Amino acid sequence: MHTVRLRVNDGVYDKLLGLLSKFSKDEVEIISETSDFVKNQNYLSDELNEILDGKARFIEMEEAELRLENIIKKHESSI
């Protein structure tokens, strides 16, 4: 499956969505680019670039689990 990113004029946006909605979800999936989507995409791109540039810091599985446990405990206590 391919992904295509389009910038669409407001005047044809509804027509284009109408056309795309005629396809099944197996054929075409409309992915809205919300601000959260763009923020996450930028974050992940930066993380990948750090890995590719050799600047990423990796941690052992045990340390990752400990960090996650601490985050969960912190959020549980605030509920």
N, C-alpha and C positions, 0 to 999 in steps of 0.2 A: 504494500500500500504506500502511496506517496502523500506527502503533505505539501499543500500550496498555501502561501500567505499572500493575501490580496489587500490592497488599499482601494476601497470602493467609495465612489461619490454618494452622498446622502440621497440623491435623486434616484439612483438605481439600486440602492441597498435592499429595499423590500422586494423588488422584482427578482434580484439575484437569489435572495433567501427563498422566495417562492419557488424558483426553478430548482434549487438544490434540495428543497424539502420533498420534491417528487421522487427522489431516489431513496432506497431503503437505507437503514443505518449500516448495513453490511457493505453498501456501495459507497456512501458518502456520510461522513460524520462532521457536523459543524462544531468547531471548537472555538468558543468565544475567548477573546484575549482580554480578560479582566485585568485590573491593575495588579491583583494578586498573582495571576498567571504570569504577567510580564516580570514582576518582582522575583518570583521563583525561578523563572527562566534565566534572568540575569545572574541570580545567585549561583545557580547550578553551572552556568557558563564560566563564572569566575572560579568556582571550585575546580572545574575540569582544567582550566588554564593553569592553575597552581600545580595540579598533578603533572600536567604535560611539561611545565617549566622546571619540574623538580623542586618546587618550593613548598610542596604540601608536607604537613606533619602527620604521620600515621601513628595510631595508638594500638595497643594490644587489646584483644577481645575483653579481657578481664577489666581493664580500665574503662572501656566503653560501657560495659554492663554496670560498673560501679557508678559512673556518671549518670546513666539512665535511672538507676535506682534512686539516686539523690534527687533527681529532677521529679520523679514520681512522688517521693516522700514530701518534697516541698509543695507540690500542688495538692496533695491529699490533705495536708495540714491547713491549707487555705480554703478548703471546702467546708 
